[in-house]
């Protein structure tokens, strides 16, 4: 499955329209509840990313996972460590991910790499990688 730019843009527009001050904490909490192993995987990088960086990565992983679920027409099963390990091997190469999932890649560049929450190039690279892993794991569950 390839995430479509129009569908992703529509989802982002719908989520943006909610304009709730609780949007970020609610979205991240729901994602961690539904995908606890994925949440723990990102949270384990708190030292490198900062708390804010972890929240940023989880927020965008949640949004992209929701896009995958909408495209699939159903909620995804929980991800486990084997799913994340498999996905991690597939997304090491950013260029290959960009070619396979251009809309998701563009979304990540615009919303994760460009976010000032991540202060260093290393933080940006790690956050992008972690979200790519979670998106690929979600795609693999369809």
C-alpha atoms as one frame of an Amber mdcrd trajectory, in Angstrom:
protein
   0.000   0.000   0.000   1.185   3.500  -0.825  -0.192   6.384   1.207  -1.760
   8.908  -1.130  -0.961  12.598  -0.784  -4.591  13.714  -1.197  -5.839  11.328
   1.489  -3.065  12.371   3.860  -3.770  16.059   3.217  -7.473  15.498   3.871
  -6.739  13.755   7.167  -4.343  16.498   8.269  -6.964  19.103   7.372  -9.603
  17.316   9.425  -7.276  16.990  12.398  -6.180  20.624  12.147  -9.806  21.760
  12.119 -10.348  20.216  15.561  -8.187  23.004  17.006  -8.227  21.531  20.513
  -5.569  22.376  23.094  -5.702  18.701  24.115  -5.110  17.413  20.579  -1.427
  16.558  21.009  -1.633  14.895  24.442  -4.830  13.052  23.532  -3.446  11.829
  20.211  -0.163  10.648  21.715  -1.907   8.976  24.671  -4.333   7.146  22.379
  -1.479   5.991  20.139   0.512   4.698  23.108  -2.579   2.907  24.401  -3.267
   1.249  21.052   0.383   0.614  20.134   2.266   0.278  23.451   5.355  -1.424
  22.028   5.708   1.292  19.390   5.286   3.952  22.053   7.912   2.347  24.271
  10.257   2.032  21.295  10.209   5.783  20.690  10.188   6.657  24.400  13.359
   4.594  24.867  15.139   7.313  22.856  14.179  10.112  25.250  17.806  10.793
  26.172  18.710  11.480  22.552  15.490  13.235  21.493  14.284  14.985  24.699
  10.778  14.557  26.059   9.455  17.047  23.521  11.167  15.187  20.685   9.581
  11.913  21.785   6.141  13.555  21.848   6.747  15.043  18.399   7.755  11.667
  16.944   4.809   9.884  18.555   2.362  12.540  17.369   3.392  12.190  13.759
   3.597   8.410  13.976   0.023   8.466  15.295  -1.188  10.684  12.456   0.496
   8.581   9.786  -0.776   5.363  11.377  -4.273   6.802  11.283  -3.740   7.513
   7.572  -2.709   3.880   7.052  -5.780   2.694   8.947  -8.081   4.876   6.875
  -6.531   3.649   3.653  -6.882   0.045   4.851 -10.444   0.618   6.030  -9.785
  -0.846   9.469  -7.840  -0.475  12.700  -4.484  -2.188  12.758  -3.469  -4.936
  15.131  -0.910  -4.101  17.784   2.667  -3.941  16.619   5.189  -6.106  18.387
   8.954  -6.075  18.566   9.341  -8.404  15.550   7.256  -5.981  13.448   9.432
  -3.067  14.487  12.652  -5.024  13.882  11.512  -5.973  10.397  10.424  -2.424
   9.586  13.696  -1.003  10.929  15.651  -3.043   8.408  13.440  -1.806   5.569
  13.652   1.934   6.282  17.323   2.483   7.055  17.669   4.125   3.662  15.703
   7.374   3.619  15.884   7.623  -0.176  14.315   4.188  -0.577  11.516   5.142
   1.831  10.979   8.390  -0.085  10.639   6.444  -3.309   8.287   3.838  -1.807
   6.170   6.271   0.239   6.550   9.770  -1.250   3.548  11.334   0.526   4.588
   9.982   3.932   8.169  11.083   3.324   7.110  14.601   2.327   4.871  14.790
   5.403   7.791  13.788   7.646  10.146  16.311   6.104   7.588  19.101   6.511
   6.401  18.178  10.000   9.272  16.456  11.777  12.517  17.586  10.152  11.390
  21.211  10.022  10.167  21.332  13.640  12.248  23.501  15.969  11.586  21.090
  18.847  14.464  19.040  17.485  17.566  21.165  18.002  20.287  19.141  16.289
  20.707  17.343  12.996  21.210  14.103  14.933  17.881  14.553  16.732  16.100
  15.250  13.446  17.670  12.214  11.781  16.753   9.940  14.695  13.171  11.214
  14.917  12.696  10.779  11.171  14.094   7.261  11.331  11.903   6.260  14.282
   8.730   7.524  12.630   9.697   5.806   9.356  10.020   2.552  11.309   6.592
   2.975  12.883   4.954   3.911   9.575   6.537   0.945   7.819   5.467  -1.370
  10.640   1.917  -0.034  10.288   2.000  -0.543   6.518   3.274  -4.082   7.027
   0.234  -4.857   9.208  -2.255  -4.091   6.423
